[in-house]
Amino acid sequence: MKGNQDSSWADKVVLITGGATGIGKGIAMEMYGKGAAVVIAGRNAETGQEAADSLGARAIYIQMDVRDTSSVNTTVNHIIRTFGRLDILVNNAGIPRSTGIETELEDQWDNVINTNLNGYARCVRAALPFLKESCGNILNIASLVGAIGMENSSSYVASKGGIIAFTKSLALDLAKYGIRVNAILPGWIMTENVSRMHPDRLKLVIDAHPLGRIGTPKDCGKAACYLCSEDASFITGISLAVDGGIALGYGAQIASAYQPTES
Ligand code: NAI
């Protein structure tokens, strides 16, 4: 066994949607590093192929659009033809925050929900027969804002809140097959979109984290490996915040203004 490879991962086959960039790539790198075969599925053939090549011989790229049922089904069939099994589905492909309800057009709303929420359901439907065979895992990448809300992002927040609820419901429905279903709620993660922020605004964001830094795709990759591993065999239906404590902002900023009156 090489490096930090783990024998329990050696025969695992993982499908990561949107795995060519950002958080998905961080998860792909960590799971590949443990010894799994990794399938990166996404829209952009150039970055997808590049990402798979950068991992190594047991990684492949398949072009796929999560909005298209036949593209999703073809991808899963391709995986079964190539590897003969599927153990872990990581639903990660998503489009970023939208605008507020007053300005967002109906077709923009529909596209966010169709990609971020319906896309996850499409992948689950396609993968389910094979996850039943492997007693596998589903990991849904939601977002912290799906649990706590965020202004000017109504469709994005609705999609992410939907994923949190979907995760719980799936965990109940699929437990009888030995399939565990969990979610990760990333807070601020240093991906390309975040790195393009103005440095002053980025500093404000960093300062709001009790742990004093923004997260990395690797942080998400490590959490993903844990939730999909045997170490988490009694955990299903949870939403794990990977957020450096930023969700504790009420305690840090608001409640600290409270001064108990002296008796
Ligand atoms: P990203 O843009 O690097 O990754 C998204 C990936 O999904 C890209 O590779 C993109 O090509 C792919 N994708 C988009 N639409 C697709 C479609 N229709 N079919 C197939 N692939 C498609 O962004 P990031 O930040 O890595 O996001 C990954 C996930 O993490 C998303 O679900 C996002 O909402 C979530 N997230 C990210 C946070 C962050 O701070 N970066 C915070 C909270 C959640």
Boltz pocket constraint, residues with backbone or C-beta under 6 A from the ligand:
constraints:
  - pocket:
      binder: B
      contacts: [[A, 17], [A, 18], [A, 19], [A, 20], [A, 21], [A, 22], [A, 23], [A, 24], [A, 41], [A, 42], [A, 43], [A, 44], [A, 64], [A, 65], [A, 66], [A, 67], [A, 91], [A, 92], [A, 93], [A, 94], [A, 95], [A, 96], [A, 115], [A, 141], [A, 142], [A, 143], [A, 144], [A, 185], [A, 186], [A, 187], [A, 188], [A, 189], [A, 190], [A, 191], [A, 192], [A, 193], [A, 194]]
      max_distance: 6.0
